[in-house]
Amino acid sequence: TDLGGDDADIDADTSTNAVLDLISRVGRKDNGKFFNIRVPAFDHRPAPFQYAGEEIPW
């Protein structure tokens, strides 16, 4: 997408693959929770630029 433009953290292909991975990992027990996607290159960056595939507070 063009939403982030040149300043976007990740490209659309990386984001799509990460979302599909997340969908395949969650189940009924995760209903009502919020997660960020997992992008290995962004695991250890400071929030909010961290994509570690973890549950996030809402």
Contacts in CASP RR format, 6 or more apart in sequence:
PFRMAT RR
TARGET T0000
AUTHOR 0000-0000-0000
METHOD contacts of the structure
MODEL  1
TDLGGDDADIDADTSTNAVLDLISRVGRKDNGKFFNIRVPAFDHRPAPFQ
YAGEEIPW
1 12 0 8 1.000
9 42 0 8 1.000
9 49 0 8 1.000
9 51 0 8 1.000
10 18 0 8 1.000
10 39 0 8 1.000
10 42 0 8 1.000
10 51 0 8 1.000
14 39 0 8 1.000
15 37 0 8 1.000
15 39 0 8 1.000
18 37 0 8 1.000
18 38 0 8 1.000
18 39 0 8 1.000
18 51 0 8 1.000
19 37 0 8 1.000
21 37 0 8 1.000
21 38 0 8 1.000
22 35 0 8 1.000
22 37 0 8 1.000
22 38 0 8 1.000
22 53 0 8 1.000
26 33 0 8 1.000
26 35 0 8 1.000
30 55 0 8 1.000
33 55 0 8 1.000
34 55 0 8 1.000
34 56 0 8 1.000
34 57 0 8 1.000
34 58 0 8 1.000
35 53 0 8 1.000
35 54 0 8 1.000
35 55 0 8 1.000
35 56 0 8 1.000
36 50 0 8 1.000
36 51 0 8 1.000
36 52 0 8 1.000
36 53 0 8 1.000
36 54 0 8 1.000
36 56 0 8 1.000
37 51 0 8 1.000
37 53 0 8 1.000
38 51 0 8 1.000
38 52 0 8 1.000
38 53 0 8 1.000
39 51 0 8 1.000
42 49 0 8 1.000
42 50 0 8 1.000
42 51 0 8 1.000
42 52 0 8 1.000
43 50 0 8 1.000
43 51 0 8 1.000
43 52 0 8 1.000
44 50 0 8 1.000
44 52 0 8 1.000
45 51 0 8 1.000
END
